[in-house]
Amino acid sequence: MRILLVEDDPSLGATVQSWLQLDGYAVDWVQRGDSAATALQTHGYDCVLLDRGLPGTTGDRLLARLRSGKDLVPVLIITARDTLADRIEGLDLGADDYLVKPFDLEEMSARIRAAVRRHASQADNILKHGEIALDLASKRVTLAGEPVLLTARELAVLHALMLRRQHIVKRAQIEEALYGWGDEVESNAIEVHIHHLRKKLGAGSIVTVRGLGYRLKEEHG
């Protein structure tokens, strides 16, 4: 899952980016509102963490522009503005949630998961497909109830496939979920991760659709 972090405080931005990367996310961090607008136009994000007071373009203006353009990407406001009026204003602008600085990093992760769940009309943290289950909170995968040990990158690939389990997922979509800016993408990295997932989840668990991408094996019954 790929997150856009829009925060002009260097210390907080570095801390949040490091935490989310350890939590398994690809994170792009910008410190200006106009840079965020450019990033949103050129990349697909699963969630945006947005400060309100930003140079270039304010977070409020950026959020209003997103919503007026019918962009429904989940947005969590992160700000020092802590009055009730501030919270109401931020939510009325179209934010999915509102976190007041300083905030707990574990709570932030939980709120990201909740916002993404709501966006996907998903009832809980568990993604299921056939006998495969992925717990987004614990980052655990089971196959027919038995635990399966995956690397962080394998987990991210499986997550991308399970989020779009009714569709073919393009290689570029998987790379978007796996890599942030500055990450080196090896030419055969996706194929290697898919190969390892098939070994762990079953040879037929992931289908290659030649020239298009990958999809999970269709469920039956």
QUIQUI-V30602 format. One record per residue. N is the residue number from 0. PSI is psi in degrees with one decimal (999 if undefined). BURIAL is I if it has 9 or more other ideal C-beta (glycine too) atoms within 8 Angstrom, else O. Layout:
N|PSI|BURIAL + N|PSI|BURIAL
This chain:
0|138.3|I + 1|132.3|I + 2|140.6|I + 3|119.4|I + 4|121.3|I + 5|99.0|I + 6|124.9|I + 7|-3.5|I + 8|111.9|O + 9|-40.9|O + 10|-49.1|O + 11|-42.2|I + 12|-44.6|I + 13|-39.7|I + 14|-47.8|I + 15|-42.9|I + 16|-46.2|I + 17|-42.5|O + 18|-47.6|I + 19|-35.3|I + 20|-40.3|I + 21|-27.6|O + 22|1.3|O + 23|8.9|I + 24|150.8|I + 25|130.0|I + 26|124.5|I + 27|127.4|I + 28|124.6|I + 29|156.5|I + 30|3.6|I + 31|148.0|I + 32|-37.9|I + 33|-33.2|O + 34|-36.8|I + 35|-40.9|I + 36|-41.5|I + 37|-43.2|O + 38|-41.5|I + 39|-26.5|I + 40|-23.8|O + 41|-12.3|O + 42|156.3|I + 43|130.9|O + 44|148.3|I + 45|-19.4|I + 46|150.7|I + 47|129.0|I + 48|119.2|I + 49|118.5|I + 50|151.7|I + 51|-42.8|I + 52|97.6|I + 53|149.0|I + 54|156.5|O + 55|-80.3|O + 56|131.2|I + 57|156.2|I + 58|-37.4|I + 59|-45.8|I + 60|-39.4|I + 61|-44.0|I + 62|-43.9|I + 63|-37.7|I + 64|-40.3|I + 65|-49.9|I + 66|-34.2|I + 67|-25.9|O + 68|9.5|O + 69|23.9|O + 70|116.6|O + 71|15.7|O + 72|134.9|I + 73|132.3|I + 74|124.1|I + 75|119.4|I + 76|133.0|I + 77|117.1|I + 78|161.2|I + 79|-7.3|O + 80|110.9|I + 81|9.0|O + 82|161.6|O + 83|-40.5|O + 84|-38.4|O + 85|-44.2|I + 86|-45.9|I + 87|-43.4|O + 88|-45.2|I + 89|-43.0|I + 90|-37.6|I + 91|-24.8|O + 92|-18.8|I + 93|7.6|I + 94|147.5|I + 95|-23.6|O + 96|168.9|I + 97|116.0|I + 98|128.6|I + 99|131.0|O + 100|143.7|O + 101|145.4|O + 102|160.0|I + 103|132.4|O + 104|-35.6|I + 105|-39.2|O + 106|-40.0|I + 107|-45.7|I + 108|-41.9|I + 109|-39.4|I + 110|-33.6|I + 111|-47.8|I + 112|-42.8|I + 113|-41.6|I + 114|-41.1|I + 115|-38.2|I + 116|-48.1|I + 117|-40.9|I + 118|-35.7|I + 119|5.0|O + 120|44.5|O + 121|132.9|O + 122|-32.8|O + 123|-170.3|O + 124|2.1|O + 125|121.3|O + 126|132.3|I + 127|142.6|O + 128|111.6|O + 129|-125.3|O + 130|3.2|O + 131|131.9|I + 132|134.4|I + 133|117.4|I + 134|112.0|I + 135|-27.4|I + 136|-46.6|O + 137|-10.3|O + 138|36.6|O + 139|143.9|O + 140|138.2|I + 141|150.5|I + 142|114.9|I + 143|37.9|O + 144|-8.2|O + 145|137.2|O + 146|143.1|O + 147|125.0|I + 148|119.9|O + 149|150.9|I + 150|168.1|O + 151|-41.2|O + 152|-39.7|I + 153|-41.0|I + 154|-41.5|I + 155|-39.6|I + 156|-45.9|I + 157|-41.3|I + 158|-45.4|I + 159|-40.4|I + 160|-39.2|I + 161|-29.7|I + 162|-29.3|I + 163|43.8|I + 164|-11.5|I + 165|4.9|O + 166|164.6|O + 167|132.1|O + 168|121.2|I + 169|153.4|O + 170|-41.9|O + 171|-35.2|O + 172|-38.3|I + 173|-42.5|I + 174|-38.4|I + 175|-38.8|I + 176|-27.0|I + 177|-35.8|I + 178|133.1|O + 179|-178.9|I + 180|137.7|O + 181|-13.0|O + 182|135.7|O + 183|126.8|O + 184|112.4|O + 185|147.2|O + 186|-35.3|O + 187|17.7|O + 188|-44.5|I + 189|-44.5|I + 190|-39.6|O + 191|-44.9|I + 192|-42.0|I + 193|-42.5|I + 194|-45.6|O + 195|-36.4|I + 196|-39.4|I + 197|-37.1|I + 198|-34.6|O + 199|-28.7|I + 200|-6.1|I + 201|138.3|O + 202|-33.3|O + 203|9.3|O + 204|-30.6|I + 205|127.0|I + 206|132.1|O + 207|123.9|O + 208|101.4|I + 209|127.5|O + 210|-7.3|O + 211|-50.2|O + 212|-138.2|I + 213|156.9|I + 214|157.5|I + 215|150.0|I + 216|137.7|I + 217|141.6|O + 218|147.8|O + 219|150.8|O + 220|999|O
